[in-house]
Amino acid sequence: MTGADPLTAYLEATGREARLRIEADKAAGERAKSLAKMHRSGMSYAQIAADVRLSRSRVQQLVERNRSEQRKS
C-alpha cells in the first residue's frame, strides 16, 4: 500500500501472501486430483506426462500424493 507505514505494509503483504498460498494449495490439489482421474481412466503416467508437459516421475508423484491425501480424508 503506497504511503502506508512499513509495519502496516508488511502486515498487509503477509495477509495477502497467506491468502494466495491457500489458493495455490487448493489449485495444486485440484491438479493432482485431475491427474489421478486421468490415471484411473487407464492412461499411463507417460501418456499423462506427454499431454500435460510434465515429467513422468512428476506425474507419478502427484498421483500418489493425491492417493495419500484421499486416504487421510
PyMOL Python script that loads the backbone (N, CA, C, O; Angstrom):
from pymol import cmd

cmd.read_pdbstr("""\
ATOM      1  N   MET A   1       0.853  -1.182   0.000  1.00  0.00           N
ATOM      2  CA  MET A   1       0.000   0.000   0.000  1.00  0.00           C
ATOM      3  C   MET A   1       0.890   1.234   0.000  1.00  0.00           C
ATOM      4  O   MET A   1       1.701   1.407   0.910  1.00  0.00           O
ATOM      5  N   THR A   2       0.760   2.056  -0.959  1.00  0.00           N
ATOM      6  CA  THR A   2       1.580   3.248  -1.091  1.00  0.00           C
ATOM      7  C   THR A   2       1.252   4.236   0.023  1.00  0.00           C
ATOM      8  O   THR A   2       0.083   4.512   0.290  1.00  0.00           O
ATOM      9  N   GLY A   3       2.291   4.769   0.674  1.00  0.00           N
ATOM     10  CA  GLY A   3       2.095   5.766   1.706  1.00  0.00           C
ATOM     11  C   GLY A   3       1.840   5.188   3.088  1.00  0.00           C
ATOM     12  O   GLY A   3       1.811   5.930   4.070  1.00  0.00           O
ATOM     13  N   ALA A   4       1.655   3.874   3.183  1.00  0.00           N
ATOM     14  CA  ALA A   4       1.413   3.262   4.491  1.00  0.00           C
ATOM     15  C   ALA A   4       2.730   3.136   5.235  1.00  0.00           C
ATOM     16  O   ALA A   4       3.802   3.070   4.633  1.00  0.00           O
ATOM     17  N   ASP A   5       2.628   3.104   6.550  1.00  0.00           N
ATOM     18  CA  ASP A   5       3.854   2.908   7.311  1.00  0.00           C
ATOM     19  C   ASP A   5       4.364   1.490   7.041  1.00  0.00           C
ATOM     20  O   ASP A   5       3.577   0.612   6.689  1.00  0.00           O
ATOM     21  N   PRO A   6       5.655   1.259   7.201  1.00  0.00           N
ATOM     22  CA  PRO A   6       6.250  -0.036   6.848  1.00  0.00           C
ATOM     23  C   PRO A   6       5.628  -1.228   7.582  1.00  0.00           C
ATOM     24  O   PRO A   6       5.481  -2.296   6.987  1.00  0.00           O
ATOM     25  N   LEU A   7       5.263  -1.075   8.847  1.00  0.00           N
ATOM     26  CA  LEU A   7       4.674  -2.193   9.578  1.00  0.00           C
ATOM     27  C   LEU A   7       3.315  -2.564   8.993  1.00  0.00           C
ATOM     28  O   LEU A   7       3.017  -3.745   8.810  1.00  0.00           O
ATOM     29  N   THR A   8       2.495  -1.564   8.702  1.00  0.00           N
ATOM     30  CA  THR A   8       1.188  -1.832   8.102  1.00  0.00           C
ATOM     31  C   THR A   8       1.353  -2.485   6.737  1.00  0.00           C
ATOM     32  O   THR A   8       0.645  -3.440   6.415  1.00  0.00           O
ATOM     33  N   ALA A   9       2.269  -1.985   5.946  1.00  0.00           N
ATOM     34  CA  ALA A   9       2.521  -2.565   4.628  1.00  0.00           C
ATOM     35  C   ALA A   9       2.974  -4.013   4.752  1.00  0.00           C
ATOM     36  O   ALA A   9       2.539  -4.874   3.988  1.00  0.00           O
ATOM     37  N   TYR A  10       3.846  -4.276   5.715  1.00  0.00           N
ATOM     38  CA  TYR A  10       4.327  -5.642   5.944  1.00  0.00           C
ATOM     39  C   TYR A  10       3.169  -6.563   6.327  1.00  0.00           C
ATOM     40  O   TYR A  10       3.030  -7.651   5.767  1.00  0.00           O
ATOM     41  N   LEU A  11       2.349  -6.138   7.267  1.00  0.00           N
ATOM     42  CA  LEU A  11       1.239  -6.959   7.736  1.00  0.00           C
ATOM     43  C   LEU A  11       0.221  -7.215   6.634  1.00  0.00           C
ATOM     44  O   LEU A  11      -0.304  -8.322   6.518  1.00  0.00           O
ATOM     45  N   GLU A  12      -0.060  -6.204   5.828  1.00  0.00           N
ATOM     46  CA  GLU A  12      -0.979  -6.380   4.705  1.00  0.00           C
ATOM     47  C   GLU A  12      -0.411  -7.359   3.688  1.00  0.00           C
ATOM     48  O   GLU A  12      -1.133  -8.217   3.179  1.00  0.00           O
ATOM     49  N   ALA A  13       0.870  -7.237   3.390  1.00  0.00           N
ATOM     50  CA  ALA A  13       1.501  -8.148   2.429  1.00  0.00           C
ATOM     51  C   ALA A  13       1.526  -9.574   2.964  1.00  0.00           C
ATOM     52  O   ALA A  13       1.338 -10.526   2.206  1.00  0.00           O
ATOM     53  N   THR A  14       1.755  -9.724   4.251  1.00  0.00           N
ATOM     54  CA  THR A  14       1.759 -11.053   4.861  1.00  0.00           C
ATOM     55  C   THR A  14       0.382 -11.698   4.775  1.00  0.00           C
ATOM     56  O   THR A  14       0.271 -12.885   4.466  1.00  0.00           O
ATOM     57  N   GLY A  15      -0.651 -10.938   5.043  1.00  0.00           N
ATOM     58  CA  GLY A  15      -2.015 -11.450   4.920  1.00  0.00           C
ATOM     59  C   GLY A  15      -2.354 -11.830   3.499  1.00  0.00           C
ATOM     60  O   GLY A  15      -2.965 -12.870   3.255  1.00  0.00           O
ATOM     61  N   ARG A  16      -1.959 -10.993   2.565  1.00  0.00           N
ATOM     62  CA  ARG A  16      -2.196 -11.273   1.145  1.00  0.00           C
ATOM     63  C   ARG A  16      -1.461 -12.540   0.728  1.00  0.00           C
ATOM     64  O   ARG A  16      -2.008 -13.375   0.009  1.00  0.00           O
ATOM     65  N   GLU A  17      -0.214 -12.680   1.184  1.00  0.00           N
ATOM     66  CA  GLU A  17       0.574 -13.868   0.860  1.00  0.00           C
ATOM     67  C   GLU A  17      -0.092 -15.132   1.411  1.00  0.00           C
ATOM     68  O   GLU A  17      -0.139 -16.153   0.724  1.00  0.00           O
ATOM     69  N   ALA A  18      -0.596 -15.073   2.617  1.00  0.00           N
ATOM     70  CA  ALA A  18      -1.251 -16.236   3.223  1.00  0.00           C
ATOM     71  C   ALA A  18      -2.492 -16.632   2.426  1.00  0.00           C
ATOM     72  O   ALA A  18      -2.727 -17.817   2.191  1.00  0.00           O
ATOM     73  N   ARG A  19      -3.283 -15.648   2.012  1.00  0.00           N
ATOM     74  CA  ARG A  19      -4.481 -15.940   1.221  1.00  0.00           C
ATOM     75  C   ARG A  19      -4.115 -16.560  -0.124  1.00  0.00           C
ATOM     76  O   ARG A  19      -4.771 -17.497  -0.579  1.00  0.00           O
ATOM     77  N   LEU A  20      -3.077 -16.039  -0.754  1.00  0.00           N
ATOM     78  CA  LEU A  20      -2.642 -16.584  -2.041  1.00  0.00           C
ATOM     79  C   LEU A  20      -2.086 -17.989  -1.888  1.00  0.00           C
ATOM     80  O   LEU A  20      -2.288 -18.832  -2.763  1.00  0.00           O
ATOM     81  N   ARG A  21      -1.393 -18.253  -0.800  1.00  0.00           N
ATOM     82  CA  ARG A  21      -0.842 -19.586  -0.557  1.00  0.00           C
ATOM     83  C   ARG A  21      -1.976 -20.609  -0.415  1.00  0.00           C
ATOM     84  O   ARG A  21      -1.875 -21.727  -0.920  1.00  0.00           O
ATOM     85  N   ILE A  22      -3.043 -20.222   0.268  1.00  0.00           N
ATOM     86  CA  ILE A  22      -4.204 -21.113   0.413  1.00  0.00           C
ATOM     87  C   ILE A  22      -4.796 -21.420  -0.956  1.00  0.00           C
ATOM     88  O   ILE A  22      -5.111 -22.572  -1.254  1.00  0.00           O
ATOM     89  N   GLU A  23      -4.949 -20.400  -1.783  1.00  0.00           N
ATOM     90  CA  GLU A  23      -5.493 -20.609  -3.130  1.00  0.00           C
ATOM     91  C   GLU A  23      -4.558 -21.480  -3.977  1.00  0.00           C
ATOM     92  O   GLU A  23      -5.017 -22.346  -4.721  1.00  0.00           O
ATOM     93  N   ALA A  24      -3.255 -21.249  -3.861  1.00  0.00           N
ATOM     94  CA  ALA A  24      -2.295 -22.053  -4.618  1.00  0.00           C
ATOM     95  C   ALA A  24      -2.345 -23.517  -4.174  1.00  0.00           C
ATOM     96  O   ALA A  24      -2.257 -24.420  -5.005  1.00  0.00           O
ATOM     97  N   ASP A  25      -2.483 -23.748  -2.883  1.00  0.00           N
ATOM     98  CA  ASP A  25      -2.594 -25.120  -2.372  1.00  0.00           C
ATOM     99  C   ASP A  25      -3.856 -25.800  -2.892  1.00  0.00           C
ATOM    100  O   ASP A  25      -3.829 -26.980  -3.242  1.00  0.00           O
ATOM    101  N   LYS A  26      -4.953 -25.065  -2.945  1.00  0.00           N
ATOM    102  CA  LYS A  26      -6.201 -25.616  -3.487  1.00  0.00           C
ATOM    103  C   LYS A  26      -6.028 -25.986  -4.955  1.00  0.00           C
ATOM    104  O   LYS A  26      -6.449 -27.059  -5.386  1.00  0.00           O
ATOM    105  N   ALA A  27      -5.410 -25.097  -5.717  1.00  0.00           N
ATOM    106  CA  ALA A  27      -5.194 -25.351  -7.142  1.00  0.00           C
ATOM    107  C   ALA A  27      -4.292 -26.564  -7.352  1.00  0.00           C
ATOM    108  O   ALA A  27      -4.532 -27.369  -8.252  1.00  0.00           O
ATOM    109  N   ALA A  28      -3.261 -26.695  -6.529  1.00  0.00           N
ATOM    110  CA  ALA A  28      -2.360 -27.841  -6.637  1.00  0.00           C
ATOM    111  C   ALA A  28      -3.112 -29.138  -6.353  1.00  0.00           C
ATOM    112  O   ALA A  28      -2.887 -30.146  -7.022  1.00  0.00           O
ATOM    113  N   GLY A  29      -3.995 -29.116  -5.372  1.00  0.00           N
ATOM    114  CA  GLY A  29      -4.798 -30.295  -5.068  1.00  0.00           C
ATOM    115  C   GLY A  29      -5.723 -30.664  -6.218  1.00  0.00           C
ATOM    116  O   GLY A  29      -5.903 -31.842  -6.528  1.00  0.00           O
ATOM    117  N   GLU A  30      -6.304 -29.656  -6.845  1.00  0.00           N
ATOM    118  CA  GLU A  30      -7.182 -29.892  -7.987  1.00  0.00           C
ATOM    119  C   GLU A  30      -6.405 -30.479  -9.163  1.00  0.00           C
ATOM    120  O   GLU A  30      -6.898 -31.361  -9.865  1.00  0.00           O
ATOM    121  N   ARG A  31      -5.191 -29.984  -9.369  1.00  0.00           N
ATOM    122  CA  ARG A  31      -4.342 -30.524 -10.443  1.00  0.00           C
ATOM    123  C   ARG A  31      -4.035 -31.996 -10.185  1.00  0.00           C
ATOM    124  O   ARG A  31      -4.162 -32.830 -11.082  1.00  0.00           O
ATOM    125  N   ALA A  32      -3.628 -32.312  -8.952  1.00  0.00           N
ATOM    126  CA  ALA A  32      -3.281 -33.693  -8.612  1.00  0.00           C
ATOM    127  C   ALA A  32      -4.500 -34.604  -8.758  1.00  0.00           C
ATOM    128  O   ALA A  32      -4.383 -35.737  -9.224  1.00  0.00           O
ATOM    129  N   LYS A  33      -5.664 -34.104  -8.360  1.00  0.00           N
ATOM    130  CA  LYS A  33      -6.891 -34.883  -8.473  1.00  0.00           C
ATOM    131  C   LYS A  33      -7.203 -35.170  -9.939  1.00  0.00           C
ATOM    132  O   LYS A  33      -7.619 -36.276 -10.282  1.00  0.00           O
ATOM    133  N   SER A  34      -7.004 -34.185 -10.796  1.00  0.00           N
ATOM    134  CA  SER A  34      -7.256 -34.371 -12.231  1.00  0.00           C
ATOM    135  C   SER A  34      -6.295 -35.399 -12.828  1.00  0.00           C
ATOM    136  O   SER A  34      -6.695 -36.242 -13.630  1.00  0.00           O
ATOM    137  N   LEU A  35      -5.037 -35.321 -12.432  1.00  0.00           N
ATOM    138  CA  LEU A  35      -4.062 -36.299 -12.925  1.00  0.00           C
ATOM    139  C   LEU A  35      -4.430 -37.704 -12.457  1.00  0.00           C
ATOM    140  O   LEU A  35      -4.309 -38.664 -13.217  1.00  0.00           O
ATOM    141  N   ALA A  36      -4.878 -37.825 -11.207  1.00  0.00           N
ATOM    142  CA  ALA A  36      -5.274 -39.132 -10.680  1.00  0.00           C
ATOM    143  C   ALA A  36      -6.465 -39.689 -11.455  1.00  0.00           C
ATOM    144  O   ALA A  36      -6.522 -40.888 -11.728  1.00  0.00           O
ATOM    145  N   LYS A  37      -7.410 -38.830 -11.810  1.00  0.00           N
ATOM    146  CA  LYS A  37      -8.559 -39.274 -12.604  1.00  0.00           C
ATOM    147  C   LYS A  37      -8.112 -39.778 -13.967  1.00  0.00           C
ATOM    148  O   LYS A  37      -8.618 -40.783 -14.466  1.00  0.00           O
ATOM    149  N   MET A  38      -7.157 -39.069 -14.566  1.00  0.00           N
ATOM    150  CA  MET A  38      -6.632 -39.499 -15.862  1.00  0.00           C
ATOM    151  C   MET A  38      -5.996 -40.877 -15.733  1.00  0.00           C
ATOM    152  O   MET A  38      -6.187 -41.739 -16.591  1.00  0.00           O
ATOM    153  N   HIS A  39      -5.239 -41.081 -14.659  1.00  0.00           N
ATOM    154  CA  HIS A  39      -4.569 -42.362 -14.458  1.00  0.00           C
ATOM    155  C   HIS A  39      -5.589 -43.475 -14.208  1.00  0.00           C
ATOM    156  O   HIS A  39      -5.457 -44.574 -14.747  1.00  0.00           O
ATOM    157  N   ARG A  40      -6.602 -43.190 -13.393  1.00  0.00           N
ATOM    158  CA  ARG A  40      -7.637 -44.197 -13.131  1.00  0.00           C
ATOM    159  C   ARG A  40      -8.427 -44.555 -14.393  1.00  0.00           C
ATOM    160  O   ARG A  40      -8.971 -45.653 -14.503  1.00  0.00           O
ATOM    161  N   SER A  41      -8.481 -43.625 -15.334  1.00  0.00           N
ATOM    162  CA  SER A  41      -9.220 -43.897 -16.573  1.00  0.00           C
ATOM    163  C   SER A  41      -8.438 -44.818 -17.508  1.00  0.00           C
ATOM    164  O   SER A  41      -8.947 -45.236 -18.549  1.00  0.00           O
ATOM    165  N   GLY A  42      -7.203 -45.130 -17.130  1.00  0.00           N
ATOM    166  CA  GLY A  42      -6.416 -46.067 -17.931  1.00  0.00           C
ATOM    167  C   GLY A  42      -5.189 -45.481 -18.589  1.00  0.00           C
ATOM    168  O   GLY A  42      -4.422 -46.206 -19.223  1.00  0.00           O
ATOM    169  N   MET A  43      -4.989 -44.181 -18.452  1.00  0.00           N
ATOM    170  CA  MET A  43      -3.802 -43.574 -19.063  1.00  0.00           C
ATOM    171  C   MET A  43      -2.564 -43.913 -18.241  1.00  0.00           C
ATOM    172  O   MET A  43      -2.619 -43.956 -17.012  1.00  0.00           O
ATOM    173  N   SER A  44      -1.465 -44.148 -18.917  1.00  0.00           N
ATOM    174  CA  SER A  44      -0.204 -44.394 -18.222  1.00  0.00           C
ATOM    175  C   SER A  44       0.382 -43.066 -17.753  1.00  0.00           C
ATOM    176  O   SER A  44      -0.001 -41.999 -18.232  1.00  0.00           O
ATOM    177  N   TYR A  45       1.311 -43.151 -16.815  1.00  0.00           N
ATOM    178  CA  TYR A  45       1.998 -41.937 -16.363  1.00  0.00           C
ATOM    179  C   TYR A  45       2.683 -41.248 -17.542  1.00  0.00           C
ATOM    180  O   TYR A  45       2.684 -40.021 -17.632  1.00  0.00           O
ATOM    181  N   ALA A  46       3.261 -42.035 -18.440  1.00  0.00           N
ATOM    182  CA  ALA A  46       3.956 -41.465 -19.606  1.00  0.00           C
ATOM    183  C   ALA A  46       2.986 -40.730 -20.524  1.00  0.00           C
ATOM    184  O   ALA A  46       3.306 -39.653 -21.027  1.00  0.00           O
ATOM    185  N   GLN A  47       1.807 -41.300 -20.747  1.00  0.00           N
ATOM    186  CA  GLN A  47       0.811 -40.647 -21.598  1.00  0.00           C
ATOM    187  C   GLN A  47       0.340 -39.331 -20.973  1.00  0.00           C
ATOM    188  O   GLN A  47       0.215 -38.314 -21.654  1.00  0.00           O
ATOM    189  N   ILE A  48       0.085 -39.375 -19.673  1.00  0.00           N
ATOM    190  CA  ILE A  48      -0.351 -38.160 -18.984  1.00  0.00           C
ATOM    191  C   ILE A  48       0.742 -37.106 -19.059  1.00  0.00           C
ATOM    192  O   ILE A  48       0.477 -35.940 -19.349  1.00  0.00           O
ATOM    193  N   ALA A  49       1.968 -37.527 -18.795  1.00  0.00           N
ATOM    194  CA  ALA A  49       3.103 -36.600 -18.804  1.00  0.00           C
ATOM    195  C   ALA A  49       3.230 -35.900 -20.155  1.00  0.00           C
ATOM    196  O   ALA A  49       3.465 -34.694 -20.217  1.00  0.00           O
ATOM    197  N   ALA A  50       3.075 -36.649 -21.217  1.00  0.00           N
ATOM    198  CA  ALA A  50       3.173 -36.064 -22.555  1.00  0.00           C
ATOM    199  C   ALA A  50       2.059 -35.041 -22.777  1.00  0.00           C
ATOM    200  O   ALA A  50       2.292 -33.984 -23.364  1.00  0.00           O
ATOM    201  N   ASP A  51       0.870 -35.350 -22.317  1.00  0.00           N
ATOM    202  CA  ASP A  51      -0.270 -34.445 -22.508  1.00  0.00           C
ATOM    203  C   ASP A  51      -0.143 -33.153 -21.701  1.00  0.00           C
ATOM    204  O   ASP A  51      -0.489 -32.076 -22.186  1.00  0.00           O
ATOM    205  N   VAL A  52       0.354 -33.263 -20.472  1.00  0.00           N
ATOM    206  CA  VAL A  52       0.391 -32.083 -19.596  1.00  0.00           C
ATOM    207  C   VAL A  52       1.775 -31.443 -19.515  1.00  0.00           C
ATOM    208  O   VAL A  52       1.969 -30.456 -18.806  1.00  0.00           O
ATOM    209  N   ARG A  53       2.732 -32.010 -20.244  1.00  0.00           N
ATOM    210  CA  ARG A  53       4.096 -31.469 -20.326  1.00  0.00           C
ATOM    211  C   ARG A  53       4.798 -31.423 -18.962  1.00  0.00           C
ATOM    212  O   ARG A  53       5.430 -30.432 -18.596  1.00  0.00           O
ATOM    213  N   LEU A  54       4.663 -32.529 -18.230  1.00  0.00           N
ATOM    214  CA  LEU A  54       5.434 -32.733 -17.006  1.00  0.00           C
ATOM    215  C   LEU A  54       6.243 -34.010 -17.201  1.00  0.00           C
ATOM    216  O   LEU A  54       5.979 -34.785 -18.121  1.00  0.00           O
ATOM    217  N   SER A  55       7.220 -34.223 -16.342  1.00  0.00           N
ATOM    218  CA  SER A  55       7.960 -35.484 -16.433  1.00  0.00           C
ATOM    219  C   SER A  55       7.076 -36.618 -15.932  1.00  0.00           C
ATOM    220  O   SER A  55       6.150 -36.405 -15.148  1.00  0.00           O
ATOM    221  N   ARG A  56       7.377 -37.820 -16.396  1.00  0.00           N
ATOM    222  CA  ARG A  56       6.621 -38.979 -15.949  1.00  0.00           C
ATOM    223  C   ARG A  56       6.722 -39.135 -14.441  1.00  0.00           C
ATOM    224  O   ARG A  56       5.734 -39.449 -13.777  1.00  0.00           O
ATOM    225  N   SER A  57       7.909 -38.918 -13.903  1.00  0.00           N
ATOM    226  CA  SER A  57       8.095 -39.077 -12.462  1.00  0.00           C
ATOM    227  C   SER A  57       7.303 -38.035 -11.668  1.00  0.00           C
ATOM    228  O   SER A  57       6.807 -38.335 -10.583  1.00  0.00           O
ATOM    229  N   ARG A  58       7.183 -36.828 -12.192  1.00  0.00           N
ATOM    230  CA  ARG A  58       6.405 -35.795 -11.500  1.00  0.00           C
ATOM    231  C   ARG A  58       4.917 -36.150 -11.517  1.00  0.00           C
ATOM    232  O   ARG A  58       4.219 -35.953 -10.522  1.00  0.00           O
ATOM    233  N   VAL A  59       4.441 -36.665 -12.628  1.00  0.00           N
ATOM    234  CA  VAL A  59       3.040 -37.087 -12.710  1.00  0.00           C
ATOM    235  C   VAL A  59       2.787 -38.192 -11.684  1.00  0.00           C
ATOM    236  O   VAL A  59       1.797 -38.149 -10.954  1.00  0.00           O
ATOM    237  N   GLN A  60       3.674 -39.173 -11.630  1.00  0.00           N
ATOM    238  CA  GLN A  60       3.512 -40.258 -10.671  1.00  0.00           C
ATOM    239  C   GLN A  60       3.502 -39.719  -9.237  1.00  0.00           C
ATOM    240  O   GLN A  60       2.691 -40.139  -8.412  1.00  0.00           O
ATOM    241  N   GLN A  61       4.406 -38.792  -8.954  1.00  0.00           N
ATOM    242  CA  GLN A  61       4.473 -38.198  -7.618  1.00  0.00           C
ATOM    243  C   GLN A  61       3.156 -37.511  -7.259  1.00  0.00           C
ATOM    244  O   GLN A  61       2.655 -37.678  -6.147  1.00  0.00           O
ATOM    245  N   LEU A  62       2.600 -36.754  -8.174  1.00  0.00           N
ATOM    246  CA  LEU A  62       1.353 -36.036  -7.912  1.00  0.00           C
ATOM    247  C   LEU A  62       0.175 -36.990  -7.763  1.00  0.00           C
ATOM    248  O   LEU A  62      -0.687 -36.777  -6.910  1.00  0.00           O
ATOM    249  N   VAL A  63       0.125 -38.029  -8.574  1.00  0.00           N
ATOM    250  CA  VAL A  63      -0.949 -39.016  -8.474  1.00  0.00           C
ATOM    251  C   VAL A  63      -0.869 -39.726  -7.126  1.00  0.00           C
ATOM    252  O   VAL A  63      -1.888 -39.916  -6.461  1.00  0.00           O
ATOM    253  N   GLU A  64       0.325 -40.112  -6.727  1.00  0.00           N
ATOM    254  CA  GLU A  64       0.487 -40.797  -5.446  1.00  0.00           C
ATOM    255  C   GLU A  64       0.187 -39.865  -4.282  1.00  0.00           C
ATOM    256  O   GLU A  64      -0.372 -40.301  -3.275  1.00  0.00           O
ATOM    257  N   ARG A  65       0.547 -38.595  -4.398  1.00  0.00           N
ATOM    258  CA  ARG A  65       0.213 -37.629  -3.351  1.00  0.00           C
ATOM    259  C   ARG A  65      -1.300 -37.507  -3.218  1.00  0.00           C
ATOM    260  O   ARG A  65      -1.827 -37.464  -2.106  1.00  0.00           O
ATOM    261  N   ASN A  66      -2.000 -37.450  -4.353  1.00  0.00           N
ATOM    262  CA  ASN A  66      -3.454 -37.380  -4.313  1.00  0.00           C
ATOM    263  C   ASN A  66      -4.020 -38.620  -3.634  1.00  0.00           C
ATOM    264  O   ASN A  66      -4.954 -38.524  -2.839  1.00  0.00           O
ATOM    265  N   ARG A  67      -3.460 -39.777  -3.944  1.00  0.00           N
ATOM    266  CA  ARG A  67      -3.923 -41.029  -3.354  1.00  0.00           C
ATOM    267  C   ARG A  67      -3.775 -40.993  -1.834  1.00  0.00           C
ATOM    268  O   ARG A  67      -4.682 -41.399  -1.108  1.00  0.00           O
ATOM    269  N   SER A  68      -2.637 -40.508  -1.360  1.00  0.00           N
ATOM    270  CA  SER A  68      -2.422 -40.460   0.093  1.00  0.00           C
ATOM    271  C   SER A  68      -3.315 -39.404   0.745  1.00  0.00           C
ATOM    272  O   SER A  68      -3.757 -39.592   1.879  1.00  0.00           O
ATOM    273  N   GLU A  69      -3.584 -38.311   0.057  1.00  0.00           N
ATOM    274  CA  GLU A  69      -4.496 -37.287   0.588  1.00  0.00           C
ATOM    275  C   GLU A  69      -5.923 -37.840   0.687  1.00  0.00           C
ATOM    276  O   GLU A  69      -6.647 -37.531   1.633  1.00  0.00           O
ATOM    277  N   GLN A  70      -6.317 -38.647  -0.282  1.00  0.00           N
ATOM    278  CA  GLN A  70      -7.654 -39.224  -0.258  1.00  0.00           C
ATOM    279  C   GLN A  70      -7.812 -40.185   0.916  1.00  0.00           C
ATOM    280  O   GLN A  70      -8.890 -40.279   1.503  1.00  0.00           O
ATOM    281  N   ARG A  71      -6.736 -40.902   1.262  1.00  0.00           N
ATOM    282  CA  ARG A  71      -6.794 -41.822   2.398  1.00  0.00           C
ATOM    283  C   ARG A  71      -6.943 -41.068   3.714  1.00  0.00           C
ATOM    284  O   ARG A  71      -7.590 -41.558   4.640  1.00  0.00           O
ATOM    285  N   LYS A  72      -6.344 -39.874   3.804  1.00  0.00           N
ATOM    286  CA  LYS A  72      -6.409 -39.071   5.024  1.00  0.00           C
ATOM    287  C   LYS A  72      -7.805 -38.537   5.280  1.00  0.00           C
ATOM    288  O   LYS A  72      -8.221 -38.391   6.429  1.00  0.00           O
ATOM    289  N   SER A  73      -8.536 -38.242   4.196  1.00  0.00           N
ATOM    290  CA  SER A  73      -9.860 -37.622   4.369  1.00  0.00           C
ATOM    291  C   SER A  73     -10.972 -38.616   4.466  1.00  0.00           C
ATOM    292  O   SER A  73     -12.133 -38.233   4.612  1.00  0.00           O
TER     293      SER A  73
END
""", "prot")
cmd.dss("prot")
cmd.show_as("cartoon", "prot")
cmd.util.cbc("prot")
cmd.orient("prot")
